[in-house]
Amino acid sequence: MKIFGFIHALLLLSFVFVVRTDDPQGPPDGANRRSNVAPESNLRKQIAEDDSEENDKSSQETLNIYSPIKLVKAPDLSQEKDPQKVSEMLSDILEKHSKWIEKMEEEIKEIDNENPEDVNAAPRELTPEEIEAHNLYENAMYNLNRTNPNREEAYLMMERAAKMGNRRAQAQFAWFRFLGYPMSNIDLKFAYDTFKELADEGFPEAHMGLGLMYATGIGVNVSQAKALVHYTMAALGDNSWAQMALGYRYWAGVSVASSCEKALDFYRRVATKVAAEVTFSGGPATHRIRLLDEVENSGMSSGILDNDLIEYYQLLADKGDVQAQVGLGQLHYQGGRGIPLDHYKALQYFSQGAVAGNAIAMAYLGKIYLEGSENIKADNVTAFKYFKKAAELGNPVGQSGLGIMYLQGKGVPKDTAKALSYFTQAADQGWVDGHLQLGNMYFSGIGVKRDFKMAYKYFNLASQSGHVLAYYNLGQMHAIGLGMIRSCPAAVELFKNVAERGRWGEKLMLAHQDYRAKKPKSAFMQYILMAELGYEVAQSNVAFLLDKGDIGLFRDHTEELVRALQFWSRAAAQGYSAAQVKLGDYHYYGLGTGIDYETAAAYYRMASDQQHNAQAMFNLGYMHEQGLGMKKDWHLAKRCYDLAAETSNDAKVPVALALIKLQLLFKWESLKNSPLGIIFHLDENIASNWDLYLITVLTLILGFTIWLMRPPQQQPGGAPEQRQQQPQPQPQVEQERNARVPPEEEVQ
C-alpha cells in the first residue's frame, strides 16, 4: 500500500508542477543517476512510444528524466473560458493518468512475481529486549502526550528505551538532549551524532534535527543548503515540523525563492493534521508571550496570573462566590495564563456553580460530559441534561451543545432541523460554535441548501473569535476559490495560523517557564526550534535572548548580535512593530551591522505608519531634529513628537522634554539671526575653544555667588554677646518711669 501511495503522490506532482527544458533539476554531481545504456523498463518504453505518437514536438514542453514518471507542463485552465473545453481537457488528463496507474500496477506485479519470496516472507519476531524497549518508548510517549504529562518520568523511560536500542526512542532522546528539556542537560555533540546515525537510516525526526542544526549553526557550521536537504527529506517522511519549516521558508523566501504555492502545499498538510485532532473543547490554550514586551511593561503584558490572585479567587470560590467558581472552572477547562489544563478540577468548580443555578456552569458541564477526558467518562445522557437546562435559560453554549447532539445523533435521534434551530439561536447571541456549525451546514448542504457565500459568512464570524476550525475551513475556501476569488496568500496565512495551533505550540509556554526559572539556554533552544517553524513570537524571543547575551553558545557577543539582527528581521517581516523598532536601533547604533541612518529611518517609518508605534514616532522626530538619515526639519520633528504623545500616554513626559529642547533650539537659531549673532562669527581659534571660555564664565559666576553668600561682618564697639547679656528693663519699672516723665506734648 505504501508503494501505491507513493505512486499516487508522484502522479499528483506530475499533474501540478511545470518543468522547463532550459533549467533541468537533478543531482549536480551526477549521483543517483541511472546509466543511459541501462535497459529501459517496459513501462518507460511504452510511455515514450505514446508520447511520440501524440506529438512529435512534445520535447519542447517536457523533460525526460531517469524515472518511470515524466513531468509534463500542466495546462493553464484559468485562461480557458469555455467550460465544455475545460471539462474535456480535465477528462483527457484524468484518462491518461488512469492508464499510467494501470501500467504501473502491472509493472509492480511483474516485480512481485520475480521476487515471490520477499512478498511471502514472514516478519522477524522481536526479542524480549526489543519488546521491552518498544513498550518503554510507547509509555514514555503516552506520558508526554497526556493532559498533565509527567515529563521527568518520560525522560527516564525514553533514556532506557534508547539504551536498549529502540531507534525511535533514540531519535526522541536526541531531541531531549538537544533542547535541554525536560532535563537541563544539553549535549550538542551527542545530539548531532545520534541524528547523523539515524538520518543515514532514513528517520524523518533525525533529518529534522540535522536540518535545524545546519540552519541555525548550533553545534555545526551554518549551511542553509544542507538544512534545506534535510528538511525536505524529513517532510517527505511526513514530519510536521519539517513541513512547517519548509512552508515558512517558501512563504518568507528564506534561503529559497519565494513560492506561495509551495508554501500553501506544506502548510495545508500540517493544517489538515491539526484540524483532525481538534476536540470539542478546542484543546489547550497556548499563551504567546513576547519577552521584550514583558520586560518593557514590567511583566504586565504577559497575561500570566499571579499566584496570590489565583489563591484569592480560590478563597472566593470556597466561600460560595459563583462567578469565581465559573471563572476558575473555565481557566482549568481551557488552560493557559499559567493555569494547567485540568478537566477534573474544572468539573468540580462547574458542579458548584451548577448547583447555584448558573447557566454557564451547566453548559460547560455538558461539554465535559459530551467529550469526556482521561479522568471523566463520556456520558451523553448527562451531557444532554445539562445542555437542556442551560439552553432553557437562554445560554448559547447550551444551545450549541444541543445542536451538536442532534446533528451527530449523540444520545438522541439525528434531527438536522432541530440542530439548525439551536445553532441559529446560539449564533444570534454571537457564540463562536454556533457560527462554526452553521458554516459547516451551509458548506456541506446538511439540512439546508448548499451556499458557499453563507458558509464563508459564518466561518468568517467564527474566525473573528479565533476558532481554529474556522481558520481551516476559510483556508480551504481561499485555496480552492469556493464562493470567492481564489487567493493563495490568504490561504497560506490561514493555514499557517492553523498549523501553529498544533500541540507543539505548548513549547512556547515551556520555554517561557524555563526563562522565568533562570534557564536561558534551555529556553533559547526551544524558542529557536519554534522560530524555525515560523512562529513570530519565538523569533522575537530568540532575538531578545541573543541581544541580552546570556546564551553562551556562540563565540562572542558580536556574533550574537548578528544572529539577533536576523531574527529581528524575520519577526519584523511578520508585522511585529517592536521588532521593526529594534531593527532601526541596530542600524542606528551599528549593532551587528554597519551604521546606516537611512535604513534606520526606514524601519522607524515602517513601524510608525503600519503599527502606529509611539517609540518609532519619537525616534523619527529626533532624526528629523538632527538631520540624521533624512532632511533636517524641526517642523516635522515637532509633528512626530506630537504624534508620539497622542499615541501613548507613556510618551508624554519624554515628548514634553523633547519639545522644550526644540523650543530652545528655535530661540537659539533666532538669536543667531539677530544683531547679537556677531558673537557666533568670531575667530575660529576663539570659537574652537568655546568650552574653555564657558568653563571660565561658569567659574566666575560661581565665585560671585559665593561672595554674595558670605557671612556678615561684626560691628565695632563691643561684642554682641555682651550687649545681648544686658538685662532688659522690667515692664513694671518701665511703666513707673513713663508715669514720672510726661510726654513731650504734655510738657508743652
Helices and strands as residue ranges (DSSP letters): H 2-16, H 42-54, G 58-60, E 62-63, E 71-72, G 77-79, H 83-114, H 116-120, H 128-145, H 151-163, H 167-179, H 188-200, H 204-216, H 224-236, H 240-252, H 260-276, H 291-296, H 307-318, H 322-334, H 343-355, H 359-371, H 380-392, H 396-408, H 416-428, H 432-444, H 452-464, H 468-480, H 488-499, G 503-505, H 506-516, H 520-532, H 536-548, H 557-573, H 577-589, H 597-611, H 614-626, H 634-647, G 649-651, H 652-672, G 675-681, H 684-688, H 690-708, H 720-725, H 731-740, H 744-747
